[in-house]
């Protein structure tokens, strides 16, 4: 009986806190709205990023919040800054909703990124963010076929041409211990090439970079291991390393 009596005030207190949080936006200033899927469905747990877009060098750092269960969000104003214009973006990487905005691999951008003038107090400005198309995850690492060890490498990722449009490229690195680097990419085909690798703490550029074609599908994750034989790779001697690595 004692546990039940003690539990009632706690539940009541939590309910009061919840109501207080819901009523806070009425005079908080800033910007409030919803993050929605392309079909209009609100999405919970998305990350909303607010970036100041005023002129000048002393801009405040980006601010991030999560959407509530109903897809709503509230970003408080940058009261410690003279900037009250923010650009909003959103994404939910664990469900492969890519962050909205410009991306080197997109044709025409991804979703919406509204720019809003935010009041410092009073009723928040209103703005909704619409996500773009879901992407797919690509996890990349490079393994030496002889030792079986994963190695540090620099990889060049390029999207295969889409509708005669030349899209951007990206250079990434695996971890120092050879651990994978994961990208969230638009659906499509990509060419991945090994631009640099490490052997005995010396970095080499291969004369003929190993290449792989990877197809990204919506909502799926691909773990790609590019296998190389360091004994057979011919380094680009013009890069400064005058002889191949000997293991």
N, C-alpha and C positions, 0 to 999 in steps of 0.2 A: 504493500500500500504506500509505504514511504517513497518508493521510487516513482510511483505514478504522480504523487503530489509534487515532488521535486521537478518532474518532467514538464508539468503544465506551465510554470513560470518561464522555463527555458524556451519552450515552443512559442509562448506569447511574446517573449523578448525578441526572438528571431523574426517573428512576423512583423513586429514594430520596425526592426532594422530594415527589413525588405521594403516596407512601405516608404520608409525614409529615403532609401536609395532610389526608388521609383519616382519620388516627388522632387528629388534634388535638381533635375534639369530645368525646373520651372524658372529659376532665377540664377542659374549658374553661368550663363553666357556660353561661349564656345560654339560648337556645332554638334547637332544630333541628327540621326537618320537611321537607315537600314542598309545592310549589305544583302543583295539579292543575287540569285542565280539568273542566268539569261532568261529563264521562263518566268521570272518574277517571284520565285519561292525564296523567302528569307533564309539565311544560313547562319546557324549558331556556331560560336567558337572561331569565327574568322578573325584574322588580325588586321586591324585598321591602322594605317600609318598617316599621321598628319605632318606635313613638311611646310615650314614657313617659306613663302615665295616673294618676300619683299626684297628691294634692292639693298645692297650693303654687305659688309663682311661679318658683322656681329649678329648673325642669325641664331636663334635658339636651336638646339638639337631636335631631331625628329621625336615625335611622341607617338606611342603605340598603345592601343587598347584592344580588348577582345569584345566581340559581339555577344549579347545575352542570348538566352534560349530562343527568343523571338526574332533574333537577327538584328536587334537594335544596338546602337552605340552612342556614346557621348564622349566627345573630346573637349576637355576644358580649355579655356583660352590661354595663350602665352602671355600671362600677366606680367612676367618679368622682362618682356621685350616690347619694343615699339611696333612690332609687326603683328597685324591682325588679319592678314590674308594667308590662308593655308591651302595646300593641295592635298587631297585625300586619295589614298589608294588602299586596296584590300586584297587579301588572298587567304587561302587555307591549304597549306602545303601537305598536311597529312591526308587530305582528300584529293590532292593534286589539282586544286584550284590555284592557278598561277597568279601572282601579284599583278594587279592591273597596271597599265601604263606601257610605255615604250619598251621594246625588247628587240635585240638584234635579229631574232629569228622570226618575228611576226611581220606579216604584211598588213599594214594599216592599224597597228596597235592592238592592245588587248584590254577589253572592257572599258570602264569609264574612270576618270580621275578628276572629279569636279574641283574647281577652285572656288573658295568661299571666303567672304569677309565675315569674321567672327566678332560678335559683341563681347565686351569684357564682363558684362553682367546682364541680367535680365533673361529674356527668352532666347534660347540658343538658335542660331541659324539652322536651316534645314537642308540636308543634302543626302541623297541616296547614292550608293555605289553599286554598279552592276558589274558582276564578274564576267570575264570572257570565257572562252571554251576551256574545258578541262584539258590538262596536258598529261604527260606521262613522265615517269622518273627514269633517269639513266645513271647507273652507278658504274664508274670506270676505274680500273686499275690495271697495272701492267706486271706480268710475271715472266721471269727468266725460265725458259723451258728446261735448262740443264740443272740448275740448283733447286728449282721449284719455289724460289723466293720471290715475293713481290718487291718491286723496286720503285724508287722515286722516278717520276717522269713528268715531262711537260707535254700536254696533249692539245692538239688543235681540233676544234669542233666546228664543222661547217655544214649548214643545211643545204641539201640538194636543191637545185634551182626549182622554184615553184612558179608555174604560169609565166615563164619568161622573166621573172623578177629575181634579181640578185640580192639575196638576203645576207645579213651580217654573219660574222664569225666570232668565235670566242676561244681564248687560250686559258687553260686551267692546269693545275698541278695536282698530282696525287700527294698524299701525306709523306712526310720524311721517311716513315717506316714502310712506305708502299701502300698504306691504307687508301681506300677508295674515296673518290670525290663524286658527289651525287648532284646532278642537275635536274631541274624541273623544266621540261621543254614542251613546245607545241607539238601536236601530232604531225608526223612526217618522217622523211628519211634524212639521215645525217651521215657524213663521212668523218670518221675520227682517225687522226694520224698521230704517231709518236714523233714529236719534234725534237725532244731532248731526253736523254736518260743518264743515269748515274752508275758508275762502275768504280769501285774502290775510291769513293769520295771525289772522283773526277767526273765532270759532266761532259757528255759528248752529244754532238748533233749527227744523226745518221745520214749517210749519203743518200739513201733511198728510204725515206720514212715508211715504216709499216703502216698500212691503212686498213680500216674495217668500215663496212656499211652497216648502219643500225637503223631499224624501223621503230619509231615510237608510236604507241597506241594509247588512246584515251583511257585514263584510270589504271594503267598497268605500269609495273616497275620492271626494268631490265637490268640485270647485273652482268656487265660485260667485262670479261677478262681478255686483254690483248696479250698474246703470248709471243715473246721474242727470244731469240738465242743470242745472248751477248757475244758469244764467240764468233758468230757469223756476221753480226752487224758491222758494216764498214762505216767508220766515222767520217764525217766531213772534215778533212785535215785542215781546211781553210779556217775552221773555227778556232784554231790555236792548239789543238791536241795533235801532236805529230805522229802518234802511233796508236793502234787499237789497244783496248784494255785487254790484259791477259789475266784470266782468272786462275 
